[in-house]
């Protein structure tokens, strides 16, 4: 099949493809005109605000029930894992500080041995 825009009587799907392309173009132009209006932005903001307001209590209920389920199964919660990660980070920082102190002590003792 060629890529030119001429009519091909031997292509049974050509007419449907043209109709599809025209339909997609018309819908995209209509949607762009609708989306770029202040009324659309305002209504979307109102719907988003309502959704965020209503989802807050639902999310708290889900988190509470998930926490209870995890504790009954003796599994860590998100907060437990977060606390553990913070502690591990703190330990890693302390180990890095200790390593730096040990390296400085080793260098100073090597200098003293070389001088004597």
ZIDA-V604633 format. One record per backbone hydrogen bond with DSSP energy under -0.5 kcal/mol. CO is the residue of the C=O (numbers start at 1). NH is the residue of the N-H. Records with the same first field share a line. If there is no record, write none. Layout:
CO=NH + NH
This chain:
7=9
8=11
10=12
11=14
13=17
14=18
15=19
16=20
17=21
18=22
19=23
20=24
21=25
22=26
23=27
24=28
25=29
26=30
27=31
28=32
29=33
30=34
31=35
32=36
34=37
37=41
38=42
39=43
40=44
41=45
42=46
43=47
44=48
45=49
46=50
47=51
48=52
49=53
50=54
51=55
52=56
53=57
54=58
55=59
56=60
57=61
58=62
59=63
60=64
61=65
62=66
63=67
64=68
65=69
66=70
67=71
68=72
69=73
70=75
71=74
77=81
78=82
79=83
80=84
81=85
82=86
83=87
84=88
85=89
86=90
87=91
88=92
89=93
90=94
91=95
92=96
93=97
94=98
95=99
96=100
97=101
98=102
99=103
100=104
101=105
102=106
103=107
104=108
105=109
106=110
107=111
108=112
109=113
110=114
111=115
112=116
